[in-house]
Amino acid sequence: MSNMESFSAKTKRELCRAPMAKDCCAAAECYGALLLGNTFTGRELRIVTTHKTFAERLTPLFQKAFNVTPHSEIHAEPGGKLTVSVTAPQDVRKIRTAYGYGEQDELALHLNIANLEQECCQAAFWRGAFLSGGTVTSPEKKYHLEIATSRRFLARELMALLHESGLEAGHTERSGVQVLYFKASENIEDFLTLIGAPGSSLSLMSAKVEKDLRNQINRRVNCDNANLDKTVASSSHKRDGILRLQKSEIWATLPEPLRRAAEARLEYPEESLAQLAERLGVSKSCLNHRLRRLETLAGE
């Protein structure tokens, strides 16, 4: 596997390893791939993809579901795309009839929910739909998974099906293309697990934990730096006041506790109030009171 392979491509590679255990699930996966594919008419069924492993998976899928072999030659198109097609009239008719469609092309392609009565078939259907029309962004960049189709009515029906499954997706239109999308990491994790990509789901979870931990560390470092800056600024201000006192007649009249506090502040300017109080063997509030008293005297 190439190190340059995208997270989306790795996810599809994992999905293509999912077993084809049941005929109904194989048919459901083909259904999702066809609905989100390029052509689904009474004359031709065609799926166009850039993912070679998915293109190779389609042949055994169609054979298991319908005993139909797609166009045996998967040829590269301009742009590196691969095409898998069924064009024999009897095969096209057989597949469309199995999904509840007539021989004539419909004006608008609708989702036939009767093909997805079993829960396992819905998972297989979404796997085919994602393999054919979906992408997922690397979680190191952002959380985003989408499935795109040019069919407006179909997009609405797919949206409703997602909501029935408890997956809240967004819907937008981009250059005439209908896009269903997830932006919440939890929804993406649930969807990937549902369609048979638990490894990618775990990778997303791990990336999220790492990102959250990194953010916590950055916030802690920024907070510590801010506190250090405040300590340094406060210490510098008090140090300037104490130096002014040393040059004045007041210094000789200072009580011993105030003098010790002043000298300690000059000797250990980087220490916090709590550290300095512990060094002098007094409470933090006591030392703070003495330093404030020195500051007042310096101001006078």
C-alpha positions in Angstrom: 0.0 0.0 0.0 1.4 3.4 -0.9 2.3 5.8 1.9 0.7 8.5 -0.2 -2.7 6.7 -0.3 -5.4 9.0 1.1 -7.5 8.2 4.2 -10.5 7.9 1.9 -8.8 5.3 -0.3 -7.6 3.3 2.7 -11.2 3.3 4.0 -12.5 2.0 0.7 -9.7 -0.6 0.6 -10.9 -1.8 4.0 -14.5 -1.9 2.9 -13.6 -4.0 -0.1 -12.3 -6.7 2.3 -15.8 -7.1 3.7 -17.2 -10.6 3.1 -20.0 -11.3 0.6 -21.8 -13.7 3.0 -25.4 -13.4 1.9 -27.0 -13.0 -1.6 -29.4 -10.3 -0.3 -26.5 -8.2 1.1 -24.6 -8.6 -2.2 -27.6 -7.3 -4.0 -28.0 -4.5 -1.6 -24.4 -3.4 -2.0 -24.8 -3.5 -5.8 -27.9 -1.4 -5.4 -26.1 1.3 -3.4 -23.2 1.3 -5.9 -25.6 1.6 -8.9 -27.8 4.3 -7.4 -24.7 6.4 -6.7 -23.0 5.3 -9.9 -22.9 6.9 -13.3 -25.8 5.3 -15.2 -28.8 3.3 -14.1 -31.1 3.1 -17.2 -33.1 0.5 -19.1 -30.3 0.2 -21.6 -27.1 0.2 -19.4 -25.8 0.0 -15.9 -22.5 1.7 -15.4 -20.3 2.5 -12.4 -17.3 4.8 -12.8 -14.6 4.9 -10.1 -11.0 5.7 -9.5 -10.6 3.0 -6.9 -9.2 -0.2 -8.5 -10.0 -2.5 -5.6 -13.7 -1.4 -5.7 -13.9 -2.0 -9.5 -12.5 -5.5 -8.9 -15.0 -6.2 -6.2 -18.0 -5.4 -8.4 -17.6 -8.5 -10.6 -18.0 -11.1 -7.9 -20.7 -8.9 -6.3 -22.8 -9.0 -9.5 -22.1 -12.7 -10.0 -23.2 -13.6 -6.4 -26.3 -11.4 -6.4 -27.6 -12.0 -10.0 -25.3 -14.5 -11.7 -24.4 -11.7 -14.1 -20.8 -10.9 -15.1 -20.3 -7.2 -15.8 -18.2 -6.0 -18.7 -15.1 -8.2 -18.3 -12.6 -5.5 -19.4 -12.2 -2.8 -16.8 -10.6 -0.2 -18.9 -8.9 3.1 -17.8 -10.6 6.3 -18.9 -9.1 9.7 -19.2 -8.2 10.9 -15.7 -7.5 7.4 -14.4 -11.1 6.4 -14.0 -12.3 2.8 -14.3 -15.6 1.7 -15.7 -17.6 -1.4 -14.8 -20.8 -1.9 -16.9 -23.7 -4.2 -17.7 -25.0 -3.7 -21.2 -26.6 -7.0 -22.3 -30.3 -6.3 -22.5 -31.3 -9.5 -20.7 -28.9 -8.8 -17.9 -30.0 -5.2 -17.5 -33.6 -6.2 -17.5 -32.9 -9.0 -14.9 -31.1 -6.6 -12.5 -33.6 -3.7 -12.8 -36.6 -6.1 -12.4 -35.0 -7.5 -9.2 -34.8 -4.0 -7.8 -38.4 -3.2 -8.8 -37.8 -1.0 -11.8 -39.4 -1.4 -15.2 -37.7 -1.6 -18.5 -38.5 2.1 -19.3 -36.3 4.8 -17.9 -38.0 6.8 -15.1 -38.0 10.6 -15.2 -36.6 10.6 -11.7 -34.8 7.7 -10.1 -36.2 6.9 -6.6 -35.0 4.7 -3.8 -37.0 1.4 -3.5 -36.9 0.8 0.2 -38.3 -2.7 -0.3 -34.8 -3.7 -1.3 -33.5 -2.9 2.2 -35.9 -4.6 4.5 -33.2 -6.4 6.4 -30.9 -4.4 8.7 -27.8 -6.2 7.3 -28.9 -5.2 3.8 -29.0 -1.5 4.8 -25.4 -1.7 6.0 -24.4 -3.3 2.7 -26.4 -0.7 0.7 -24.6 2.1 2.4 -21.2 0.4 1.9 -22.0 0.2 -1.9 -23.2 3.8 -1.9 -20.0 5.1 -0.1 -17.7 3.0 -2.4 -19.4 4.5 -5.4 -20.1 8.1 -4.5 -18.4 8.8 -1.1 -15.3 10.3 0.3 -13.9 10.9 3.8 -11.3 13.5 4.8 -8.3 12.6 6.9 -9.2 13.2 10.5 -5.8 14.9 11.0 -7.1 17.7 8.8 -10.8 17.9 9.7 -13.9 15.7 10.3 -15.9 15.4 7.0 -17.5 12.5 5.2 -19.8 12.9 2.2 -21.8 11.0 -0.4 -22.6 12.8 -3.6 -25.2 12.2 -6.3 -26.6 14.2 -9.3 -30.1 13.0 -8.5 -32.1 15.5 -6.3 -35.0 13.3 -5.3 -32.7 10.4 -4.6 -30.6 12.6 -2.3 -33.7 13.5 -0.2 -34.7 9.9 0.1 -31.2 8.9 1.2 -31.3 11.7 3.7 -34.5 10.3 5.2 -33.1 6.8 5.3 -30.0 8.0 7.2 -32.2 9.8 9.7 -34.3 6.6 10.2 -31.0 4.9 11.1 -30.3 7.5 13.7 -27.5 9.2 11.7 -28.0 13.0 11.4 -26.6 14.1 8.1 -26.4 17.5 6.5 -27.5 18.2 2.9 -26.2 20.8 0.5 -25.9 21.4 -3.2 -22.5 22.0 -4.8 -22.3 22.9 -8.5 -25.6 21.1 -9.2 -24.5 18.0 -7.3 -26.4 16.9 -4.2 -24.2 16.2 -1.2 -25.0 14.4 2.0 -22.4 15.0 4.7 -21.3 14.4 8.3 -19.1 16.8 10.1 -19.5 15.4 13.7 -16.7 12.9 14.3 -19.1 10.7 16.3 -21.5 10.4 13.3 -18.6 9.6 11.0 -17.3 6.9 13.4 -20.8 5.3 13.6 -21.3 5.4 9.8 -17.9 3.8 9.1 -18.5 1.1 11.7 -22.0 0.4 10.2 -20.7 -0.1 6.7 -17.8 -2.3 7.6 -14.8 -0.1 8.2 -14.1 -0.4 12.0 -10.4 0.1 11.4 -10.9 3.5 9.8 -13.4 4.3 12.6 -10.7 3.5 15.2 -8.2 5.5 13.3 -10.5 8.5 13.4 -11.1 8.0 17.2 -7.3 7.8 17.8 -6.7 10.9 15.7 -9.4 12.8 17.7 -7.9 11.7 21.0 -4.4 12.7 19.9 -5.7 16.1 18.6 -7.6 16.8 21.9 -4.6 15.8 23.9 -2.4 18.1 21.8 -4.8 21.0 22.3 -4.9 20.4 26.0 -1.1 20.5 26.2 -1.0 23.7 24.1 -3.6 25.3 26.3 -1.6 24.3 29.4 1.7 25.6 28.0 0.0 28.8 27.0 -1.5 29.2 30.4 1.8 28.4 32.1 3.6 30.9 29.9 1.0 33.6 30.6 1.3 33.0 34.3 5.1 33.1 34.1 4.9 36.4 32.2 2.6 37.8 34.9 5.0 36.6 37.6 8.0 38.1 35.8 6.2 41.4 35.2 5.0 41.6 38.8 8.4 40.6 40.2 10.1 43.2 38.0 7.7 45.9 39.2 8.3 45.1 42.8 12.0 44.8 42.2 12.1 48.4 40.8 10.3 49.6 43.9 12.6 47.9 46.3 15.6 49.3 44.5 14.2 52.8 44.9 13.7 52.1 48.6 17.3 51.0 49.0 18.4 54.3 47.8 16.1 56.2 50.1 16.3 57.0 53.8 13.3 54.7 54.4 15.4 51.6 53.9 17.3 52.0 57.2 14.0 52.3 59.1 12.4 49.2 57.6 11.4 46.5 60.1 13.4 43.3 59.8 10.4 41.2 58.3 10.0 43.8 55.5 13.7 44.0 54.9 14.0 40.2 54.6 11.0 40.1 52.2 12.6 42.8 50.1 16.0 41.2 49.9 14.4 37.8 49.1 12.4 39.3 46.2 15.6 40.9 44.8 17.6 37.7 45.1 15.0 35.4 43.6 13.1 37.4 41.1 11.9 34.4 39.0 10.2 32.6 41.9 6.4 32.8 42.4 4.8 34.3 45.5 4.1 30.8 46.9 7.8 29.7 46.3 9.1 32.8 47.9 6.8 32.5 50.9 7.9 28.9 51.5 11.6 30.0 51.3 11.0 32.6 54.0 8.9 30.3 56.2 5.8 32.5 56.1 2.3 32.2 54.6 1.6 33.4 51.1 -0.9 36.0 52.3 1.6 37.2 54.9 4.3 37.7 52.2 1.9 39.3 49.9 1.0 41.8 52.6 4.6 42.6 53.2 5.4 43.1 49.5 2.3 45.3 49.1 3.5 47.4 52.0 7.0 47.7 50.4 5.3 48.8 47.1 3.3 51.4 49.0 6.4 52.8 50.6 8.2 52.8 47.3 5.3 54.8 45.8 5.5 57.3 48.6 
